[in-house]
């Protein structure tokens, strides 16, 4: 991967929309594309679950992880198709390690990732 590719760097989660409706309006997260080809993504639903004791109860842990996205692996680009593929090696979601192919569009410090063949878009801003 080229260190000069415009995807390289850290991006802050802004929003995700399905058919124009926000799916995670309070979400917080980041996605990182390393020049080495490594990547990681983490987006919380923004529900800030509190715990009653020193360790979370099973219900508190489940509530904190519900709708939480976290995975890591490598990435590759198909410039002709304008897609980035996330080759997941591990994920917080059980059994969720299949490749993710996303159309990407970069406009200034804004990145849009679109799940190929859907009306699902995730919006990011470059972190400086």
Secondary structure, DSSP 8 states (H G I E B T S, - for coil): --TTSTT-EEEEEEEEEETTEES-TT-EEEEEE-TTSEEEEEEE-S-----SSSS--HHHHHHHHTT-EEEEEEEEEETTTTEEEEEEEEESSTT--S-EEEEEEEETTEEEEEETTSSEEEEEEE--
